[in-house]
Amino acid sequence: MSNPMELNTNIVGIYTATTKKITEPRFSHKISIPNNQALLDNDDDNHHYGILQKRMHIILCYQKQSNEDSGWHLGGWIKESLGHALVDNPILAGRLRRSESDQGSLEIVSNDSGVRCVEAELPLSLVDFLQLKEKNNEIEDKLVYWNDVDGSYPQFSPLFYIQVTNFQCGGYSVGISYNLFLVDPLSMAEFLNRWTEIHRSMAYESEVPKPPFFHTVNFKQNECSSSLKHSISSSLTSKTMIFNIFTDEKLHSGNETCKYFVLLCLEEAESKFGSKIGKINSTFTLIIKEPNGNTKVENLSKQRNFALPKNLGYDLNSVSWEDLSINYEVVFHRENAPIDASHWIACDALEGVVLVVISSPSEGKSGVKVYITVPIDQRI
């Protein structure tokens, strides 16, 4: 096919996976957005607010090893296995809402509204898909789904999507999309590994795998071309560099030392990526996640100076997505590991995004991960 972007994904099933137990009491994570009007880029026609669409995508591709190891079988078990995994992570099934206590803020509440799941087909073999991806990785957008959060009524918008796509001649992919306010990449990696443990236990605990209760192929009738809106930002248009920092200084979202580290990481990322990226604007959006799950969003200027503690000691090093164990450890069917994996933070065409995740202090040291995502002009 001359233009892989002309390929249509056929949507076969859409459903919502909810927690198997009611979350009581409900809890919430606060999202503080100062200067609300400046950060919320309101589109009056579509009610899309730019800051609310910050998200990450993960794609994992698997070969088919047996009749039971297929995207249809996986999709049939997701509703059950994911529901059990969400019991210990109910915030992932939550929704955004306007804060009742702070008019300028939002919060994510664990209201058990669920994760939106999509089952689909792509008229390509897995081998053909991987070959096309080498030439044009925008085709990966066919394997993930995202529907923009409605800024006027955010309580109705899912924050976590899973798309299972079946290729011709066997093989399948699992595409994951989630809002950056919801959870950070490392916490999502931990959740995925726990979920797959539950999935394998439920679906393959006996020698003869049980057929899934919710099996889409049993209900398939006429195929229809996808009317779903897929993500328009791919790994072709952004690049992420990840930094680990450890320091004796106690860090929090209002700490100037934390922001000083951000500027250090930003400078190193721009230096490494060089002319192949569009530099982050002098003033950019910074998202800081606290250990308790609360998030603070603010504008930060690269020209700003910070008063730093004397004799500040710290260790700073860069890591890769592979170091976060979100590639080849996510195994749904026995030892069938992904043969290909992609992950990217969706990035606006003209500006990047900086995500800072502060961990709980350990052995007297504070830790922080800094994700610098910038737009790129060509493959790197």
Buried (B, 14 or more C-beta within 10 A) or exposed (E): EEEBEEBBBBBBBBBEBBBBEEBEEEBBBBBBBEEBEEBBBEEEEEBBBBBBBBBBBBBBBBBBBEEBBBBBBBBBBBBBBBBBBBBEBBBBBBBBBEBEEEEEBBBBBBBBBBBBBBBBBBEBBBEBBBEBBEEBBBBBBBBBBBBBBBBEEBBEBBBBBBBBBBBBEBBBBBBBBBBBBBBBBBBBBBBBBBBBEBBBEBBBEEEEBEEBEBBBBEEEEEEEEBEBEBBEBBBBBBBBBBBBBBBEBEBEBEBEBBBBBBBBBBEBBBEBBEEEBBBBEEBBBBBBBBBEBBBBBBEBEBEEEEEEEEEEEBEBEBEEBEEBBBBEEBBBBBEBBBEBBBBBBBBBEEBBBBBBBBBEEEEEBBBBBBBBBBBBEEEE
